[in-house]
């Protein structure tokens, strides 16, 4: 849904612990989902993606889970490091042939040393 | 192999002036997207262009905003008669015909 300008949700995690960031999407026609990481003053950086015909995908230290029944997406980061501190956005799109993305509000992750 | 290049990185304008933001896509990329980000919010789609064509401008305000991606040179996002509400970070992304979007570092517009 549309952001109304509220402060970003925040999550603080001890270094070395695992973190889970959640995202709810609204468009049941979306068939492709991406997680982005955005550090302060920088552009979004691709982390991991997943198609709607999958429910789980793993990368290096990251796992994305997709639950289409409840339109929910999560990003799990294992063994967090200080460099993981950033704002994380989920993004969705309907048509794989058009790269137009709809971004979620974002979650600010802070790793506590 | 340079990424998506945006300039200027920071731009200050007074109300009523014009802002021009430039984006050079990655080498080999012919698709360009512009997004706007307000503080503490996600990115909002504005426009999708291919060389010399606007494919989707559903996110562009009806007035004062325009975008182009000429045959030669960078894509330009132009904002005429800027107002304080235009203050935001404007991100450009590029892709091949189908594929991952690569984002630039953004242009931060401040309207005084």
Interface residues (C-beta under 8 A of the other chain):
Chain A: X3 X5 X6 X7 X8 X36 X41 X42 X43 X44 X45 X46 X49 X89 X91 X96 X97 X98 X99 X100 X101 X102 X103 X104 X105 X106
Chain B: X4 X31 X33 X35 X38 X40 X41 X42 X43 X44 X45 X48 X55 X56 X91 X93 X95 X98 X99 X100 X101 X102 X103 X104 X105 X106
